[in-house]
Amino acid sequence: MSETPGPHGTPRPVERTDGKKVPLPPDASPEKAANVRVARRKFAGTQSQIRGSLTFYKYCAWISGTFLLLLVAEMISRYAIGYDLIAGGRDASTGETVAVGWLNLETGNLVGGLNLSTWVLIVHGWFYVVYLIACFRVWFLMRWPFPQFIVMALGGVVPFLSFIVERRIHRETLSQLRANPKSTKRY
């Protein structure tokens, strides 16, 4: 970059390679430009905040992924086979208590009890909200682009994806923190 004097000897804006126009000081030279600091990556939190949110995200991803697999098994058993899992029900024909048993949806062989299949649906639904909060927290603190958040959120609705995405997010976050140790905000 060379100096281009403007009227009255003041530096004139010169276009840089990134498209920004900046005024050059009068003593600007390529030799001095070699010592310019490179802009570093900025995060929205401290190292401990990012690591804490990453740990919370990791646990949420594993719990949400496990309940999603249970949900898929429940959907297969309910809609393909026609059975629900019941805890503490009674056999309709004998009246005996059954600790855990399969309720045939056509014959109604069990009465009463707790429908575990329905509880898997409810727990996964509410925990997915917690998982989204964990995804948002990591995404926000790392200042990633929005499509990254979408991929993280899909981990809670696509079977096995939460395990894959969690591993990749964990590895990427730690590598970015190691590569930019002084980029975290200090309070």
Sine and cosine of phi, psi and omega as CSV:
sin_phi,cos_phi,sin_psi,cos_psi,sin_omega,cos_omega
0.00,0.00,0.76,-0.65,0.02,-1.00
-0.92,-0.39,0.39,-0.92,-0.03,-1.00
-0.98,0.21,0.73,-0.69,0.06,-1.00
-0.88,-0.47,0.97,-0.24,-0.06,-1.00
-0.94,0.33,0.61,-0.79,0.04,-1.00
-0.98,-0.21,-0.27,-0.96,0.04,-1.00
-0.91,0.41,0.57,-0.82,0.01,-1.00
0.90,0.43,0.37,0.93,0.07,-1.00
0.96,0.27,0.14,0.99,0.01,-1.00
-0.99,0.14,0.52,-0.86,-0.01,-1.00
-0.91,0.41,0.65,-0.76,0.01,-1.00
-0.99,-0.13,0.56,-0.83,0.03,-1.00
-0.86,0.51,0.70,-0.71,0.02,-1.00
-0.87,-0.49,0.66,-0.75,-0.03,-1.00
-0.98,0.19,0.78,-0.62,0.04,-1.00
-1.00,0.03,0.06,-1.00,0.00,-1.00
-0.93,0.36,-0.38,0.92,0.02,-1.00
-1.00,0.00,0.09,1.00,0.08,-1.00
1.00,-0.04,-0.16,0.99,-0.01,-1.00
-0.99,0.14,0.58,-0.82,0.08,-1.00
-0.97,-0.23,0.83,-0.56,-0.03,-1.00
-0.73,-0.68,0.55,-0.83,0.07,-1.00
-0.97,0.22,0.68,-0.73,0.04,-1.00
-1.00,-0.07,0.64,-0.77,0.08,-1.00
-0.93,0.37,0.37,-0.93,-0.05,-1.00
-0.87,0.49,-0.49,0.87,-0.04,-1.00
-0.99,-0.12,0.41,0.91,-0.03,-1.00
-0.95,0.32,0.66,-0.75,0.04,-1.00
-0.48,-0.88,0.37,-0.93,0.02,-1.00
-0.88,0.48,-0.49,0.87,0.00,-1.00
-0.92,0.39,-0.64,0.77,0.02,-1.00
-0.96,0.30,-0.48,0.88,0.00,-1.00
-0.93,0.35,-0.37,0.93,0.00,-1.00
-0.92,0.38,-0.41,0.91,-0.03,-1.00
-1.00,-0.07,0.15,0.99,-0.03,-1.00
-0.94,0.33,0.66,-0.75,0.02,-1.00
-0.96,0.29,0.62,-0.78,0.05,-1.00
-0.99,0.15,0.66,-0.75,0.02,-1.00
-0.89,0.46,0.72,-0.69,-0.04,-1.00
-0.99,-0.16,0.29,-0.96,0.00,-1.00
-0.94,0.35,0.69,-0.73,0.02,-1.00
-0.95,-0.33,0.69,-0.72,0.08,-1.00
-0.93,-0.36,0.24,-0.97,-0.03,-1.00
-0.99,-0.16,0.23,0.97,0.00,-1.00
-0.35,-0.94,0.01,-1.00,0.03,-1.00
-0.99,0.14,0.19,-0.98,0.04,-1.00
-0.83,0.55,-0.70,0.71,-0.05,-1.00
-0.93,0.37,-0.58,0.81,0.06,-1.00
-0.91,0.42,-0.69,0.72,-0.01,-1.00
-0.92,0.40,-0.71,0.71,0.01,-1.00
-0.91,0.42,-0.62,0.78,0.04,-1.00
-0.91,0.42,-0.69,0.73,0.03,-1.00
-0.93,0.36,-0.53,0.85,0.05,-1.00
-0.92,0.38,-0.64,0.77,0.05,-1.00
-0.91,0.42,-0.70,0.72,0.04,-1.00
-0.88,0.48,-0.67,0.74,0.05,-1.00
-0.88,0.47,-0.65,0.76,-0.02,-1.00
-0.87,0.49,-0.75,0.66,0.02,-1.00
-0.90,0.43,-0.66,0.75,0.02,-1.00
-0.90,0.44,-0.63,0.78,0.01,-1.00
-0.90,0.43,-0.67,0.74,-0.01,-1.00
-0.93,0.36,-0.67,0.75,0.01,-1.00
-0.92,0.38,-0.71,0.70,0.00,-1.00
-0.90,0.44,-0.66,0.75,0.03,-1.00
-0.90,0.43,-0.63,0.78,0.03,-1.00
-0.91,0.40,-0.71,0.70,0.03,-1.00
-0.92,0.38,-0.49,0.87,0.07,-1.00
-0.92,0.39,-0.65,0.76,0.05,-1.00
-0.91,0.41,-0.64,0.77,0.09,-1.00
-0.89,0.45,-0.61,0.79,0.03,-1.00
-0.90,0.43,-0.66,0.75,0.04,-1.00
-0.90,0.45,-0.69,0.73,0.04,-1.00
-0.89,0.45,-0.63,0.77,0.02,-1.00
-0.91,0.42,-0.66,0.75,0.02,-1.00
-0.90,0.43,-0.63,0.77,0.04,-1.00
-0.91,0.41,-0.71,0.70,-0.03,-1.00
-0.93,0.37,-0.56,0.83,-0.03,-1.00
-0.98,0.20,-0.75,0.66,-0.16,-0.99
-1.00,-0.09,-0.43,0.90,0.02,-1.00
-1.00,-0.07,-0.64,0.77,-0.07,-1.00
-0.98,-0.21,-0.53,0.85,0.03,-1.00
1.00,-0.03,0.51,0.86,-0.02,-1.00
-0.78,-0.62,0.54,-0.84,0.16,-0.99
-0.88,-0.48,0.47,-0.88,0.03,-1.00
-1.00,-0.04,0.83,-0.56,-0.05,-1.00
-0.86,-0.52,0.69,-0.73,0.07,-1.00
-0.92,-0.39,0.75,-0.66,0.09,-1.00
0.97,0.24,0.40,0.92,0.02,-1.00
-1.00,0.04,0.09,-1.00,0.07,-1.00
-0.90,-0.44,0.59,-0.81,0.08,-1.00
-0.91,0.40,0.78,-0.63,-0.08,-1.00
-0.93,0.38,-0.52,0.85,-0.06,-1.00
-1.00,0.08,-0.62,0.78,-0.07,-1.00
-0.97,-0.23,-0.39,0.92,-0.04,-1.00
0.99,0.13,0.06,1.00,0.02,-1.00
-0.96,0.27,0.56,-0.83,0.03,-1.00
-0.98,0.22,0.71,-0.70,0.02,-1.00
-0.91,-0.42,0.85,-0.53,-0.04,-1.00
-0.88,0.48,-0.83,0.55,0.05,-1.00
-0.64,-0.77,0.78,-0.62,-0.02,-1.00
-0.45,-0.89,0.19,-0.98,0.00,-1.00
-1.00,-0.09,0.79,-0.61,0.05,-1.00
-1.00,-0.05,0.88,-0.47,0.09,-1.00
-0.97,0.23,0.87,-0.49,-0.09,-1.00
-0.94,0.35,-0.39,0.92,0.02,-1.00
-0.99,0.13,-0.68,0.73,-0.08,-1.00
-1.00,-0.08,-0.39,0.92,-0.03,-1.00
0.90,0.43,0.77,0.63,-0.07,-1.00
-0.94,0.33,-0.27,0.96,0.03,-1.00
-0.84,-0.54,0.58,-0.81,0.06,-1.00
-0.81,-0.58,0.52,-0.85,0.01,-1.00
0.94,0.34,-0.20,-0.98,0.03,-1.00
1.00,0.07,-0.01,-1.00,-0.04,-1.00
-0.97,-0.22,0.83,-0.56,0.01,-1.00
-0.98,0.17,0.99,-0.17,-0.03,-1.00
-0.92,0.39,-0.49,0.87,0.02,-1.00
-0.89,0.46,-0.67,0.74,0.02,-1.00
-0.93,0.37,-0.60,0.80,0.01,-1.00
-0.92,0.38,-0.51,0.86,0.09,-1.00
-0.89,0.45,-0.66,0.75,0.04,-1.00
-0.88,0.48,-0.74,0.68,-0.06,-1.00
-0.91,0.41,-0.73,0.68,-0.03,-1.00
-0.90,0.44,-0.69,0.73,0.02,-1.00
-0.89,0.45,-0.67,0.74,-0.01,-1.00
-0.87,0.49,-0.73,0.68,0.00,-1.00
-0.95,0.31,-0.59,0.80,-0.01,-1.00
-0.95,0.30,-0.43,0.90,0.08,-1.00
-0.89,0.46,-0.57,0.82,0.06,-1.00
-0.89,0.45,-0.69,0.72,0.04,-1.00
-0.90,0.44,-0.64,0.77,0.04,-1.00
-0.88,0.48,-0.67,0.74,0.03,-1.00
-0.89,0.45,-0.61,0.79,0.05,-1.00
-0.90,0.44,-0.67,0.74,0.04,-1.00
-0.90,0.43,-0.66,0.75,0.05,-1.00
-0.88,0.48,-0.72,0.69,-0.01,-1.00
-0.88,0.47,-0.65,0.76,-0.04,-1.00
-0.89,0.46,-0.73,0.68,0.01,-1.00
-0.91,0.41,-0.71,0.71,-0.02,-1.00
-0.86,0.51,-0.69,0.72,-0.01,-1.00
-0.92,0.40,-0.73,0.69,-0.04,-1.00
-0.92,0.40,-0.51,0.86,-0.01,-1.00
-1.00,0.04,-0.20,0.98,-0.01,-1.00
0.83,0.56,0.76,0.64,0.04,-1.00
-1.00,0.07,0.28,-0.96,0.08,-1.00
-0.94,0.34,0.34,-0.94,-0.10,-1.00
-0.87,0.49,-0.61,0.79,0.03,-1.00
-0.85,0.53,-0.47,0.88,0.06,-1.00
-0.89,0.45,-0.65,0.76,0.04,-1.00
-0.90,0.43,-0.64,0.77,0.01,-1.00
-0.88,0.47,-0.70,0.72,0.02,-1.00
-0.89,0.46,-0.66,0.75,0.03,-1.00
-0.90,0.44,-0.66,0.75,-0.02,-1.00
-0.92,0.38,-0.56,0.83,0.03,-1.00
-0.91,0.41,-0.33,0.94,0.04,-1.00
-0.87,0.50,-0.41,0.91,-0.01,-1.00
-1.00,0.02,-0.10,1.00,-0.02,-1.00
-0.84,-0.54,-0.21,0.98,0.05,-1.00
-0.95,-0.30,0.87,-0.49,-0.04,-1.00
-0.82,0.58,0.67,-0.74,0.02,-1.00
0.95,0.31,-0.24,0.97,-0.05,-1.00
-0.93,0.36,-0.54,0.84,-0.03,-1.00
-0.90,0.44,-0.56,0.83,0.02,-1.00
-0.93,0.36,-0.65,0.76,-0.01,-1.00
-0.94,0.34,-0.74,0.67,-0.03,-1.00
-0.91,0.41,-0.65,0.76,0.00,-1.00
-0.86,0.51,-0.69,0.72,-0.01,-1.00
-0.89,0.46,-0.69,0.72,-0.02,-1.00
-0.93,0.37,-0.68,0.73,0.01,-1.00
-0.90,0.44,-0.68,0.73,0.00,-1.00
-0.87,0.49,-0.74,0.67,-0.02,-1.00
-0.90,0.44,-0.70,0.72,-0.03,-1.00
-0.92,0.40,-0.66,0.75,0.01,-1.00
-0.89,0.45,-0.74,0.68,-0.01,-1.00
-0.90,0.43,-0.61,0.79,0.01,-1.00
-0.93,0.37,-0.60,0.80,0.04,-1.00
-0.93,0.36,-0.59,0.81,0.05,-1.00
-0.92,0.39,-0.64,0.77,0.04,-1.00
-0.92,0.38,-0.62,0.79,-0.03,-1.00
-0.95,0.30,-0.41,0.91,-0.04,-1.00
-0.78,-0.63,0.93,0.37,-0.10,-0.99
-0.92,0.39,-0.43,0.90,-0.05,-1.00
-0.98,-0.20,0.19,0.98,-0.06,-1.00
-1.00,0.02,-0.19,0.98,-0.02,-1.00
-0.97,0.23,0.53,-0.85,-0.04,-1.00
-0.93,0.38,0.64,-0.77,0.05,-1.00
-0.94,-0.34,0.65,-0.76,0.01,-1.00
-0.95,-0.30,0.00,0.00,0.00,0.00
